[in-house]
């Protein structure tokens, strides 16, 4: 069986299943097969396979949650809506253990029915999130989740909230702005989010000085490599001797590419699509080097150990250095050094000096 037919088979199973119990069984079987699959998966193949599976599962449960609430409340959905993913889900870079980073946007056609419409979609948010938990997706530890009213509101409410972040531009506001840049519609009407994204990018183009505030947050995560080229590892606890490949490698690189894309008005949410867009502004050689670095970190971040804890898939994002061969350590160190150069490049391109 080809890889394409293999993943299509899993997607078909998801689409025809009717209950959370069935979807949970499908997910557990998928991950067991992925572990023992005879397919030779390179980083990009692996990511596409995992993301197609997650997209199908999350989308199916999204529409199921709408159906459940319609039956529960006894009336049809009151307006157009969009289910959105942030983080790795928004960037199409989910791992086997990805958590919930999501939100809901809906149109508010009749202001007189605002309370009713809000209540409907907040109920949908609870059913969707609870359903995803049942299937093994843990809630976002940073509370970027649809059950938080901040991330479940009307399109007008979203636009007003984003405008307020731009006006204040405090650290937390900028964090939310960067999170918002990764949003992708997984179910519903994509045009609702597209209007908000267009206004977001236009704001940056009109006021490029906003990039300075965004840069401070972007450079917050440091590469896990010491000045002498050694890995910076965890010193204590269960992860002692482990290197943080997520926040010490993958995330810093993703952050650089995201801000470069925002700077140039590129609306894509996935890192690879952003890199495709950046070819218009930087040399092909430069972008190819960034792509190679990103793919290396994407592969290793996707291959860190994970487990099922309290019914959900989790991972620390760390891997023991002594579990890596000398050749693989060299590959990772090279990518991390390139990641550090990317951060320097970004800082210099925006004429930013550490305060």
Secondary structure, 3 states (H helix, E strand, C coil): CCHHHHHHHHHHHHHHCCCHHHHHHHHHHHHHHHHHCCCCCCHHHHHHHHHHHHHHHHHHHHHHHHHHHHHHHCCCCCCCEEEEECHHHHCCCCCCCCCECEEEEECCCCHHHHHHHHHHHHHHHHHHHHHHHHCCCCECCCCCCCCCHHHEEEHHHHHHHHHHHHHHCCHHHHHHHHHHHCCEEEEECHHHHHHHHHHHHHHHHHCCCHHHHHHHHHCCCCCCECCCCCECECCCCCCCCEEECHHHHHHHHHHHHHHHHHHCCCCCCCHHHHHHHHCCCCCHHHHHHHHHHHHHHHHHHHCCCCEEECCEEECCCEEEHHHCCHHHHHHHHHHHHHHHHHHHHHHHHCCCCCC
